[in-house]
Amino acid sequence: MGIISRVRLRRLKGQLRATPLARQPGQLYGCLPKPAQRMFKRFRTRPNLMLSASTNFADYEGSGDLEERIWVIFKQIHGSCAAECTTQALQLIREVEGLDRVKLQPLGLYCYSSGGRDRGSNIGTNIKYACRQGTCTMATRPRSDGFRRKLTTGELEEAKQYRLDESDILEVDSKAEFVSSLANQRPICYGRSNHAILAVDWLPGDRVLFANSWGQNWSESGFGIDTWSYISRAIRNYGAYSIGSVLDPSGEADAPAPR
C-alpha cells in the first residue's frame, strides 16, 4: 500500500469536480509550453497498447494499482513541477518493475532543464534528461543544495542507474490514448494551467486521479482529481507523455544529454 489510504482514495474518487489548483503561498508554478516539434513517438504507433474501440471511456474505471504504489509525494520549493512529476514517474515505474525503493532528486533534472534560472521548464525536456542522463538520489544531493549547481561527476555516475527508457516514452493526444496508457500501468506526465502533474488512474465520469508535487498535506495525501474536458484543452499547449519503463543501467550505451 502506498502513502494514501483506501479510505482517502474512496473519498477522493467520489469527488465529481476537479480539485482546485489555485496558486497558494509556497506552491509555485513552472510548466512551460511544449516545443513545436514532437520529442517522442506518438502513442498511436503502439496499437497493442490501445483498449478496444468499443470501450465506453466515460464509464471506464481503472485498476487503481498505480496510486497504491506511490510511496512519496514531492514538495517543490521552486518552479520545478515538470521535473518533479517526471521524477515521480521514474520512481513509480521502478516500483511497478519491482526495483528497490530509492528517493530520487527532481532538482537533478531541473538544474539542467531550467537553464539555471527559476523560470520553469517544459515536461518533454525533463523527460529527455531523465532518459539520457538520469538523476541522482536525495541521499547524495539534498534539496538544500538548490537547483543552480549542476551534478558532480560522482552524481552523474550515480544518475546513470536511474533513467527512463526513451524508446518507451509516447506522446498522448486523445482520450482513448490517455485511458489506454493508464490501463496499461503507464503513468502520464501532463501539463495544465502552467503546472505539471502525474496522472495515475482513470475514473468514471471522464475524471483523472493525479499525484501533485505540493507535499503530502495538499488535498488527499497529495492526490487530486482532474477532468478530461480540461485536460484535453491543456495538453495541446503543455503536452502529455506516457511513461513505460526504466533503462537497465548495465545494458544500454550512454546517449548524449539534450542541448
N, C-alpha and C positions, 0 to 999 in steps of 0.2 A: 504494500500500500504506500502511496506517495504522501505528500505533506497535507493534502486536502482530504478530510474525512468523507465517507459516503453520505453522511447526513448533510454536510455542507454542499456536497455535489448535487444531491437531490433537490435541495433548496434552490441552488443556483440554476439548475436545469429547468426548474419550474418557472423561472423568471422569463416573461414573454418579451419584455422590452430590453433594448440594448443597455449595458452598463455604462453610465456616464463616464466619459474620458476627458472632462473639462480640466484645463490647466489648474494645478494646485501648487502651493509653495513647495519647493523641493522636488517637484515632478516635472522633469524637463522633456521637451520635445526635441527631435533632431533627425527625423527621417526625411531625406531629400528625395526628389522625384527620380524615377528610374531613367537610365540612359535611353536615348532614342533607338539605339540598336540593341537587339536581343543579345544577352550574355550567355544564355544556356539553351539547350534544346527545348522544344515545345513538349508539353505533356502528351499531346496527341500523337507524338512519334512512338509512344509506348502503348499501343491499343490493348495489350494484355493486362494493363492496369485499370482499364475502364470498366465501370459497372455496366450491367445490361441496359440497353436503350429503353427498356420498359420500366426501369426503376422510377418509382414515384419519389422524387427527391424532397418534395415538400413534407412528406410524412416519414422519410427515411431517418432512422436513428442509428448512430454509430455504436461501436462496441464499448467505448469508454475505457479501453486499455491504455491509451497514451497518457491521459491526465493522471491515471493512477500510478504511472511510472515516473512522474516528475517529483523529484525529491528536494529540490531547492528552487526558490524564486529569487532572482536577482533584484537588487535595488540600485538603480542607476543614480549617479550624482553628477553626471554630465549629459550632454545631448547624444548619448551613445546608444539609444534604443535599438538601432539597426544591428549594432554589434552585440547587444545583449540578447536579442531574440535569435540571432544566428548561433551564438554560443549555447543558448538554451536548447536549440535544435540539435546541436552537436552532442550535448550531454544526454538528451533524450534518446537519440539514435543509439548511442553507446549503451544505454540502459536496455533498449529493445534487443540489441545484439548480445546482451549478457556479458558485457565488458565491465571491468572494475569501475567503481564509482570514484570519480576524481572531479573536484570542483575547479572548473576552468575559468580563466580570466578574460572577460569580454574586452577589457582595455588593451589586451594584447592584439586585438584586431583594430580597435578604434584608433590606436596610436598611428596606424598607417592609413586607414580609410578616411580619417578626418583631415589628413594633410597637416596634422599638428595644431589645428585650430578647432576650438569647441563650437563648431557651427553645424554639427550633424554630419550625416553620411547616408548614402543610399544602401539598400539591402544587398543588391547584387554585388557591389564592390566588397562588402564584408564577407559575403559567401565565397567570392574568389579568393580572398586572403585565407579564409578558413580551409579552403581546398588546397591551395598551393603552398601555404606556409604554416597554417595551423596557429594555435595559441597555447601559451604555457599555463601552468596551474596557478591558482591563487596562493598556494603554499610557497611557490617560487617568487611570485610577484604579487604582493598585496595591493588592494585598491589605493592604499595610501601613497603608493609610488606615482599615482597620477597617470595621465594618458600621453603626455608630451614626449616622454622618453621612449625611444624605440627599444625593441627587445635586444638583450645582450646576446652574445654568441652562445652562451650556455642556455639561455631561454629559448633561442631559436632552435637549438638542438632538441630540447625537450618538446617544443611545439610540433616537431615532425611526428610525434606519437599521437597527436590529437588533431586529425584533419578529416574533413569531409571528402567524399568521392565525387569529383567534379563530373564524371560521366553519369552520375545518378542524381543530378540536380535538374529539375524540369520546371519550366515556366508555365504557370497555370493561367488560363484565360477565360474559363467558363464555369458555370455551376457544376456541370457534370464532371469536369476535371477536378474541381475543388472537393466535391464529395468523394469521388473515386480515390483521390490521394489519401484522404483521411481514413477511408475504408481499408486501405492497404497499409495502415500503420505508418503513413508518411506525413509528419507534421508539415505545416506550411508557414513560412515566414512571409508576412504581408504587411503593407503599409496602409494607414488611414489617418486622415487629419494631421499629417506631418508627424506621425508616430508609428513605430513598428512594433508588432506583436506576433505571437506564435499561436496559430490555430491548431487545436489538438482533437476536436471532436465536432461532428455534425449532429444537430438536434432537430427534431420535428418542428415545423413552422419556419423553415428556412433560417434557422439560427445556428450560430457557431460558438463553441466554447473556446476561449483563448487564455493563454498564460501571459501575464503582463510583466513588466520589469520595474514596478514601483514598490517592491517589497511585499512580504507575506501578509502585512496588515491591511493592504488595499483590498477592498471588496471581500470576496470569499477566499481567504488564504492566497490572494494574489491572482485569482482567476476572474474572468468576466464573460459576458455574453455580447456577441455582435450579431448583426442581421445581414443576410445576403443582399438585401436591397441597398444597403450602404456599401458593403464590401465590393459589390460589382462595379460601382462607380469609382471607388477609391483606388482599386488596383490598376485602373487604366493609367493613373499617374504614378503610383508608387510601386506597382508590381506585386506578384505573388509567386513564391518559389517552393516547390515540393522537394523535401529533403529525404533522400532514400537510404544512404548508407555511409559508413565511415571508411577511410582508407586504411588498409593494412600497413602499418608503419614499416614492416620489413619487406614488403613485396613490390613497392612502386618507386620508380625513379622520380627524383625531385623535379618538379616543374618550376619555372621561374615565377616569382611573385608578380602580381599585376602592377603596371605602371600607372 
